[in-house]
């Protein structure tokens, strides 16, 4: 029995595993039926492992780099480059090994940890998947690498009896088979010979047509991103939120504060927004399951960006930047029919919808779903204010892939902090103290954060507070009744106190806030 893993064996194993996945990539993609028949399991597992291998330090004399350090680099690289559901779970196999080696343990403990981590990462674990194969491998680990590989293949053979989707298609689980191939590579690394296995038989694609779909039965997109700056409790809450949005939810960490988030859903904006509320999402990717384009013959153009904006001047700014605009009026509540009519009026096959108001998020989601049912692709980009909408619009690129463009806009909006000034109409007690009629309240993230004697002082104080966390650009939108020199005084003050930030002032025309600030 060989339980110990040294640096030379670890390198040989992962290199042989990459070769094995590369060799069987087509077979694995060809039998990919569950959870979504999108023919990419082999590709995702290979790309994930290659990301891990690329993170390994250069080969050095034996003992120069501790094996635990190599394993940690491998695990971190795989997590950061994980692709799809299968790649994300594969990264947990490598994490389990890394944690075991760091604790002075070997293969047996590493596989046990990997099985536990992988199962904990999946919101709704099912038998007949990679999880079952990892469990079987971990159970056989005390008997050595060959026993691990044999147990993995035996578990793969059982998967059609555990998942009806596999039985109907007449295939084994693709991700589980990919794991078994990785364990065959371990045997090869230890003995120099790869175990003799029956070649995977892939049914003709036409034979799978009846059981394959263009995507999830309920959801049309795969959303993935890395997440930093959060806690375990917040990640647990994020996992619950994503379960409410879609399926195939997998949230895995590398043990050092970075998480990889994966979900199949239709409301892409909500999935990204949940990440923004949890921490700092980055490396965001969105893939459509159904590569078929809508019937564009009935559309006047391919794409549009639609902003819902309060204030005629801000609305004109958005139009000049190339957006379609639904302008709100004071005292008027936008309804579903009105918003859907605005979406249809764009004449576009693909519409990025920005509400610029958190209270309209739910309505926008329902309208987007209704529009998608009618054959128009609508994606809601999370925006809670006009500055966020304008920031998103500033990075819009019609020549870019639509999914990538939505991601870029969502990231720009998430990177923009918003605040505003209001004049108190009555005496009140706020979070920051007592205010009298006529005093100016500074608002940020929906809370009163300061009380100022006038608009000019309030503008400077609010801008200074918002720039405390950093920022390169301050955008000021003057309200309908704001004095013209309010913006001039703010520019002058900020040039003196924050020369590192550029300041842009526009007349927004909104009636609720004399001044709205955006910092990005």
C-alpha positions in Angstrom: 0.0 0.0 0.0 1.3 3.5 -0.8 -0.4 6.2 1.2 2.3 8.9 1.2 2.5 11.5 -1.5 5.8 13.2 -2.2 6.3 16.2 -4.6 7.6 14.0 -7.5 4.6 11.6 -7.3 2.1 14.5 -7.1 3.6 16.1 -10.2 3.5 12.8 -12.1 -0.1 12.2 -11.0 -1.6 15.5 -12.1 0.4 15.5 -15.4 -0.9 11.9 -16.1 -4.4 13.0 -15.1 -4.3 15.9 -17.5 -3.1 13.6 -20.3 -5.9 11.1 -19.5 -8.6 13.8 -19.5 -7.2 15.2 -22.7 -7.4 11.7 -24.3 -10.9 11.1 -23.1 -12.2 14.6 -23.5 -14.4 13.8 -26.5 -15.9 10.7 -24.8 -16.7 12.6 -21.6 -18.3 15.5 -23.5 -20.3 13.0 -25.6 -22.0 11.3 -22.7 -22.6 14.5 -20.7 -26.3 14.3 -19.9 -26.6 15.4 -16.2 -27.2 17.9 -14.7 -27.3 19.7 -18.1 -26.7 18.1 -21.5 -24.3 20.8 -22.7 -21.5 18.5 -23.9 -18.7 20.1 -21.9 -17.9 17.9 -18.8 -14.6 16.6 -20.2 -13.6 20.0 -21.4 -14.4 21.6 -18.0 -12.5 19.0 -16.0 -9.5 19.3 -18.2 -9.4 23.1 -18.2 -9.8 23.1 -14.4 -6.9 20.6 -13.9 -4.7 22.5 -16.4 -5.3 25.7 -14.4 -4.1 23.9 -11.3 -1.0 22.5 -13.0 -0.2 25.9 -14.4 -0.1 27.3 -10.9 2.6 24.8 -9.8 6.0 26.3 -9.2 8.8 25.3 -11.7 10.3 21.9 -11.2 13.2 22.0 -8.7 15.5 19.4 -7.0 13.7 16.9 -4.8 12.8 18.4 -1.5 13.2 22.0 -2.6 9.5 22.7 -2.5 7.4 20.9 0.2 4.7 18.7 -1.2 2.1 20.5 1.0 3.1 23.8 -0.7 2.8 22.2 -4.2 -0.6 20.8 -3.3 -1.8 24.2 -2.0 -0.7 25.9 -5.3 -2.4 23.1 -7.3 -5.6 23.5 -5.3 -5.7 27.2 -5.5 -5.0 27.3 -9.2 -7.7 24.8 -9.9 -10.3 26.7 -7.9 -9.5 30.0 -9.6 -9.8 28.3 -13.0 -12.6 25.9 -12.3 -15.1 25.5 -15.1 -18.6 24.3 -14.8 -20.2 22.0 -12.2 -17.7 19.2 -12.8 -14.6 21.4 -12.7 -15.8 23.0 -9.5 -16.2 19.7 -7.7 -12.9 18.4 -9.1 -11.2 21.4 -7.4 -12.4 20.0 -4.1 -10.6 16.7 -4.7 -7.4 18.8 -5.0 -8.3 20.9 -2.0 -8.8 17.7 0.1 -5.4 16.5 -0.8 -3.8 19.9 0.0 -5.4 20.0 3.4 -4.4 16.5 4.3 -0.8 17.1 3.2 -0.7 20.3 5.2 -1.7 18.3 8.2 1.0 15.7 7.6 -1.5 13.1 6.3 -1.5 11.1 3.1 -3.7 9.9 0.3 -6.3 8.2 2.5 -7.1 11.3 4.6 -6.9 13.4 1.5 -9.6 11.5 -0.3 -11.7 11.4 2.8 -11.5 15.2 3.1 -12.2 15.5 -0.6 -15.4 13.5 -0.5 -16.6 15.5 2.5 -15.7 18.9 0.9 -17.3 18.0 -2.4 -20.6 16.8 -0.8 -20.8 19.9 1.4 -20.3 22.2 -1.5 -23.3 21.0 -3.5 -26.6 22.5 -2.4 -28.6 19.4 -3.4 -26.2 16.4 -3.5 -27.4 13.4 -5.5 -26.2 9.8 -5.8 -25.1 8.7 -9.2 -22.8 11.7 -9.7 -19.1 12.6 -9.0 -20.0 12.6 -5.3 -20.8 8.9 -5.3 -17.5 8.1 -7.1 -15.5 10.2 -4.7 -17.2 8.5 -1.7 -16.3 5.0 -3.1 -12.7 6.1 -3.8 -12.3 7.4 -0.3 -13.7 4.2 1.2 -11.2 2.1 -0.8 -8.2 4.4 -0.1 -6.6 2.3 2.8 -6.1 -0.5 0.3 -4.0 1.6 -2.1 -4.2 3.5 -5.4 -5.3 0.5 -7.5 -8.1 -0.2 -5.1 -9.1 3.5 -5.3 -9.3 3.4 -9.1 -11.1 0.1 -9.2 -13.7 1.3 -6.7 -14.2 4.5 -8.7 -14.9 2.7 -11.9 -17.3 0.3 -10.1 -19.1 3.3 -8.7 -19.3 4.8 -12.2 -20.9 1.6 -13.5 -23.6 2.0 -10.9 -24.5 5.5 -11.8 -27.2 4.6 -14.4 -29.1 2.7 -11.7 -29.0 5.8 -9.5 -30.0 8.6 -11.9 -33.0 8.1 -14.2 -31.5 10.7 -16.6 -28.5 8.5 -17.2 -30.6 5.3 -17.5 -32.8 6.9 -20.2 -29.8 8.0 -22.2 -28.0 4.7 -21.7 -24.7 6.3 -20.4 -22.8 6.6 -17.2 -22.2 9.8 -15.4 -19.6 11.9 -17.3 -18.2 13.7 -14.3 -17.9 10.4 -12.3 -16.0 8.8 -15.2 -13.7 11.8 -15.3 -12.9 11.3 -11.6 -12.2 7.6 -12.3 -9.8 8.6 -15.1 -8.0 10.9 -12.6 -7.5 7.9 -10.3 -6.3 5.7 -13.1 -3.6 8.4 -13.6 -2.6 7.9 -9.9 -2.1 4.2 -10.5 0.0 5.1 -13.6 2.1 7.6 -11.6 2.8 5.0 -8.9 3.4 1.9 -11.0 4.4 3.3 -14.4 1.5 1.4 -16.0 -2.1 2.5 -16.6 -4.8 0.0 -15.7 -6.5 -1.7 -18.6 -10.1 -0.4 -18.9 -12.8 -0.8 -21.5 -12.9 2.2 -23.8 -15.8 4.5 -23.2 -18.5 3.9 -25.8 -20.3 7.1 -26.8 -23.7 6.8 -28.4 -24.3 8.7 -31.6 -25.5 12.2 -30.9 -28.6 11.6 -32.9 -29.5 8.7 -30.5 -29.3 11.1 -27.6 -31.6 13.7 -29.2 -34.7 12.5 -27.4 -33.2 12.8 -24.0 -30.9 15.8 -24.5 -32.1 19.3 -24.1 -30.6 22.6 -25.1 -30.1 23.4 -21.4 -31.7 23.0 -18.0 -35.5 22.3 -18.2 -36.1 25.4 -16.1 -33.0 27.6 -16.4 -31.2 28.9 -19.4 -27.8 30.1 -18.1 -24.7 29.0 -16.2 -23.3 31.8 -13.9 -19.9 31.4 -12.3 -17.6 33.8 -10.4 -14.9 34.0 -7.8 -15.8 35.6 -4.5 -13.5 37.3 -2.0 -14.0 39.5 1.1 -16.6 37.5 2.8 -17.2 35.0 5.7 -18.4 31.5 6.0 -21.8 32.6 7.4 -22.4 35.0 4.5 -21.4 32.2 2.0 -24.0 29.9 3.6 -26.6 32.6 3.1 -25.5 33.1 -0.5 -25.9 29.4 -1.1 -29.4 29.5 0.2 -30.2 32.5 -2.0 -28.8 30.8 -5.1 -30.9 27.7 -4.4 -33.9 30.0 -4.6 -32.8 31.3 -8.0 -31.8 28.0 -9.8 -30.3 24.6 -9.5 -26.8 22.9 -9.7 -25.7 25.3 -7.0 -22.0 24.6 -6.0 -20.1 27.0 -3.8 -16.6 25.9 -2.9 -13.6 27.5 -1.2 -9.9 27.0 -1.2 -9.6 27.4 2.6 -7.9 30.8 2.4 -10.8 33.1 1.7 -11.5 32.6 -2.0 -14.7 30.9 -3.1 -15.9 29.6 -6.5 -19.6 30.1 -7.1 -21.6 28.1 -9.7 -25.3 28.1 -10.4 -27.7 27.4 -13.3 -30.4 30.0 -13.4 -32.4 32.4 -15.7 -32.1 35.6 -13.6 -28.4 36.2 -14.3 -28.5 39.7 -12.7 -29.9 38.3 -9.4 -27.2 35.7 -9.2 -24.5 38.3 -9.6 -26.2 40.7 -7.3 -26.3 38.0 -4.6 -22.5 37.8 -4.9 -22.1 41.6 -4.6 -24.2 41.5 -1.4 -22.0 38.7 0.0 -18.5 39.9 -0.9 -16.4 40.9 -3.9 -17.3 38.9 -7.0 -14.8 38.9 -9.9 -13.9 36.7 -12.9 -17.6 36.6 -13.6 -18.7 34.3 -16.5 -22.1 33.7 -18.0 -22.8 31.0 -20.5 -26.1 30.3 -22.3 -27.1 26.7 -22.5 -29.1 27.2 -25.7 -26.8 28.4 -28.4 -29.7 28.9 -30.8 -30.4 32.6 -31.4 -34.0 33.9 -31.3 -35.8 34.4 -34.5 -34.2 37.7 -35.4 -36.2 38.2 -38.5 -39.0 39.8 -36.5 -36.6 42.1 -34.6 -35.4 45.5 -35.9 -32.0 45.2 -34.3 -29.9 42.7 -32.4 -29.3 44.4 -29.1 -30.3 47.3 -26.9 -29.8 48.7 -23.4 -32.9 50.0 -21.7 -32.6 52.3 -18.6 -35.5 53.3 -16.3 -34.5 56.8 -15.2 -36.0 59.6 -13.1 -35.1 63.1 -14.3 -35.3 64.4 -17.8 -31.7 65.6 -18.0 -30.4 62.3 -16.8 -32.6 60.5 -19.3 -31.1 62.7 -22.0 -27.6 61.8 -20.9 -28.5 58.1 -21.2 -30.0 58.6 -24.7 -26.9 60.5 -25.9 -24.8 57.5 -24.7 -26.9 55.2 -26.9 -29.5 53.8 -24.5 -33.2 53.4 -24.8 -34.9 55.1 -21.9 -38.1 54.7 -20.0 -38.4 58.0 -18.1 -40.3 57.9 -14.8 -42.5 60.8 -13.6 -42.9 62.1 -10.1 -45.8 60.3 -8.3 -46.2 57.7 -11.0 -45.6 54.1 -10.3 -44.3 52.0 -13.3 -46.3 48.9 -13.9 -45.5 45.6 -15.6 -47.3 46.4 -18.8 -45.6 49.7 -19.1 -42.1 48.2 -18.6 -42.8 45.3 -20.9 -44.0 47.8 -23.6 -40.7 49.7 -23.2 -38.8 46.5 -23.6 -40.7 45.6 -26.8 -40.4 49.2 -28.1 -36.6 48.7 -28.3 -37.2 46.4 -31.2 -34.1 44.4 -30.1 -33.7 40.6 -29.8 -31.4 41.0 -26.7 -32.2 43.7 -24.1 -30.1 44.6 -21.1 -32.5 46.1 -18.6 -31.3 48.5 -15.9 -33.9 49.8 -13.5 -31.7 52.2 -11.6 -34.0 51.6 -8.6 -33.9 48.7 -6.2 -37.7 48.8 -5.7 -38.2 47.8 -9.4 -35.9 44.8 -9.3 -38.7 42.2 -8.7 -40.9 43.8 -11.4 -38.0 43.8 -13.8 -37.4 40.1 -13.2 -41.0 39.2 -13.9 -41.1 41.3 -17.1 -37.8 39.7 -18.3 -39.3 36.2 -17.8 -42.4 37.2 -19.7 -40.3 38.7 -22.5 -38.1 35.5 -22.7 -41.2 33.4 -23.0 -42.2 35.4 -26.0 -38.8 34.8 -27.6 -36.9 37.9 -26.7 -33.8 37.6 -24.5 -33.9 40.1 -21.6 -31.2 40.2 -18.9 -31.7 42.4 -15.8 -28.4 44.1 -14.8 -28.5 44.9 -11.1 -28.6 48.7 -10.6 -30.0 50.6 -7.6 -29.4 54.2 -8.7 -29.0 56.4 -11.8 -25.2 56.7 -11.2 -24.9 53.0 -11.2 -26.9 52.8 -14.4 -24.8 55.5 -16.1 -21.6 53.7 -15.0 -22.9 50.4 -16.5 -23.8 52.2 -19.7 -20.3 53.7 -19.9 -18.7 50.3 -20.4 -21.4 48.9 -22.7 -19.8 47.6 -25.9 -22.2 46.5 -28.7 -19.4 44.6 -30.5 -18.8 42.4 -27.4 -20.4 39.1 -26.8 -23.8 39.8 -25.1 -23.1 37.7 -22.0 -19.7 39.3 -21.5 -21.2 42.7 -22.0 -23.8 42.1 -19.3 -21.0 41.0 -17.0 -19.0 44.1 -17.7 -22.0 46.3 -17.0 -22.8 44.5 -13.8 -19.3 44.8 -12.5 -19.2 48.6 -13.3 -22.5 49.1 -11.5 -21.4 47.1 -8.5 -18.2 49.2 -8.3 -20.2 52.4 -8.1 -21.3 53.7 -4.6 -24.2 56.0 -4.5 -25.3 58.8 -2.1 -27.7 61.8 -2.2 -28.8 64.9 -0.3 -32.3 65.7 0.8 -33.7 68.7 2.7 -35.5 67.9 5.9 -39.1 69.1 5.8 -39.8 68.4 9.4 -38.1 67.8 12.7 -36.9 64.2 13.0 -34.6 61.9 14.9 -32.1 60.1 12.6 -29.4 57.6 13.0 -26.9 60.4 13.3 -28.9 62.7 15.6 -31.7 65.2 15.6 -32.4 67.3 12.5 -34.4 70.5 12.1 -36.6 71.6 9.2 -34.4 73.0 6.4 -31.3 71.1 7.4 -29.6 68.8 4.8 -29.5 65.1 5.3 -26.8 63.0 3.6 -28.0 59.6 2.5 -25.9 56.5 1.6 -27.1 52.9 1.1 -30.5 54.0 2.2 -29.4 55.4 5.6 -28.9 58.9 6.9 -25.2 59.3 7.4 -24.8 63.0 8.1 -26.6 66.3 8.9 -25.3 69.5 7.3 -26.4 73.1 7.5 -26.7 73.6 3.7 -26.4 71.9 0.4 -22.8 73.0 -0.3 -21.5 71.7 3.0 -23.6 68.6 2.7 -22.2 67.9 -0.8 -18.6 68.2 0.4 -19.1 66.1 3.5 -21.0 63.4 1.7 -18.4 63.2 -1.1 -15.6 63.1 1.5 -17.3 60.3 3.3 -17.9 58.3 0.1 -14.3 58.7 -1.0 -12.9 57.4 2.3 -13.1 53.9 0.9 -11.3 55.1 -2.3 -12.5 56.2 -5.7 -11.2 57.7 -8.9 -14.3 59.4 -10.3 -17.1 61.4 -8.7 -20.3 61.9 -10.7 -22.7 64.6 -9.4 -26.2 64.8 -10.7 -27.9 68.1 -9.8 -31.7 68.0 -9.1 -34.3 70.1 -10.8 -34.3 72.8 -8.2 -30.6 72.7 -7.2 -28.7 76.0 -7.6 -26.4 76.0 -10.6 -23.3 76.9 -8.6 -23.7 73.8 -6.3 -21.8 71.7 -8.7 -19.1 74.4 -9.2 -18.5 74.7 -5.5 -18.3 70.9 -5.1 -15.7 70.6 -8.0 -13.6 73.4 -6.4 -13.7 71.8 -2.9 -12.9 68.3 -4.1 -10.0 69.6 -6.2 -8.5 70.9 -3.0 -9.3 68.1 -0.7 -9.3 65.1 -3.0 -7.0 65.9 -6.0 -6.7 62.2 -6.8 -10.4 62.0 -7.9 -11.9 63.4 -11.1 -15.2 65.2 -10.8 -18.0 65.3 -13.4 -21.2 67.4 -12.9 -24.4 67.0 -14.9 -27.9 68.4 -14.5 -29.9 65.3 -13.7 -33.3 67.0 -13.3 -34.6 64.7 -10.5 -37.1 66.1 -8.1 -36.5 63.9 -5.0 -32.8 64.6 -4.4 -31.1 68.1 -4.9 -27.9 66.2 -5.5 -27.0 62.6 -6.2 -23.4 61.4 -6.1 -21.8 58.4 -7.6 -18.3 57.3 -6.7 -16.4 54.7 -8.7 
